[in-house]
Amino acid sequence: MQPKAFFSFLGFTLLLVATYCPLLRPFGLINWDLYDLNKPYGIVVLLVAVVGIASILLKQYSVKRIAGWMALALVILVYIAAVLKVKSSFSFIPFKGMAGVLTRQIHFKWGWFLLFAGALLSIIPLSKNSIP
């Protein structure tokens, strides 16, 4: 395996592992991973990571390129969805101050860094001259 293909392999593996890392912590009680946020969406991200790993092992670099860009798009999309969900989760409360206090009790955790790092690491070595 070439070194640049190894970096993509590492990125897809990191993306696979990051789906199980804590992403949100509501009210300091429990940690939510990607499957707790949205199970079908987590399975799609997991499948894209598995397809990326399989394409590297089978030396199908065009499939790897597509899987890398899809992984990045999916991670960006799930981050935007999580931010919008957190901001609108207490919009049913008529008191804006109370809704703001409750919204601030939902914290983003370190799993987002791993998700973005895995997606970025899987597409960085994808220049035209990097892999034959």
N, C-alpha and C positions, 0 to 999 in steps of 0.2 A: 504494500500500500504506500502510495506516495505521501510525502509530508502534508501537502495541501489537502489531499483527500482525507488524511487523518484528522485535520482540523474540522472538516465538515462532519466526519464521523463523530468527533467529540461534541460538536454543536448539536447534532441530532440526538445523541445520547443524553446530553444535558437537558434538552427539551423534553425528552421522555421522562427523565427523573423529576424535572420541575413541575410536571403535572400533579405530582404527589406532595409538593411543598406547600406550606401555608401561604395563601394569597390575601385573605381577609380575616380579620378578627373582630367580630361584632360584640360590642359591650364587654370585651375582655374575658369572655366565657369560653369560647371554643375557636379553633382555627379551621378555616374553610380552605380546601384545596380546589383545584379546577373542577373536580367531579362533584363537589358539594355546590359549587356555583351553578354549573349547568352540565349535567352528566352527558347528554349527547354531544355537546360541543367539546367536552374533554376527550371523548372517545375519538372524535374527528382529529383533534390535535395529536392524540396518541397514534392514530393510524398514519398520519402524515409523517410523524417521526419514524415509525417503523418502515414505511416505504422509502424514506430517505436513507436509513441504515441499510436496507436491502439493496437499494440501487448502488450504494457505494461498494458493498461487498460483491455485487455482480458487475461492477464497472460500467454501469449505465449512467453516465454523467449528465446526459440531458434530462433524465428523470430526476436526478438529484437536484439539478438546477430548478426545476419546476417545484419540487417538494420544498426546497429551501425558501423560495419566494412565497409559496403558499403558507408555510409555517410562519413567516414574518407577518403576512397579511392577517392570518388567524389570531396571532398574539396581539397585534394592534387592535383588531376588532374586539377581542374579548376584554382588553383593557378599557376601551371606550365604553363598552357595554357595562362594565363593572362601575366605572365612574358615574355614568348616567343613572344606574340603578341605585347607587349609594345616595346620590343627590336627590333622587325622587322617591326614596323609600318611605319617608315620613311626610310626604306632601298632603296626606289626608288629614293631618292634624291642623286645626284652624289657627292655632297659635304659632306664629312664625319663630318666635324665640325658643319655644319648647322643641319645635321640629329641628331647629339648628343645633340645639344641645344634643339631641338624640343622634343626629347625623354625624356629629363630631365624635361620637362614641364608636364608630366603625372605622377601624384602622387598616390601612394597606400594609402587608407584611413583605418580607424579603424574598418570597417566591417569585415576585414579579421581575426582580433582577435576573434570576436564573432563567425565566421564560424568555426575556428579551436577549439575554446573553447567548442562549442556545440558538435562537432564531438568527441572530446576527452572525454568530460564529459559523453557522451552516451556510450562509451565503457570501461571506467575505472572500474566501478563496475561489470565487467563481468567475474570475476574469477569463478572457478568451485564451490567453497564453498559459494559464496556470495548469490545466489538466488536458492532456491530449484527447 
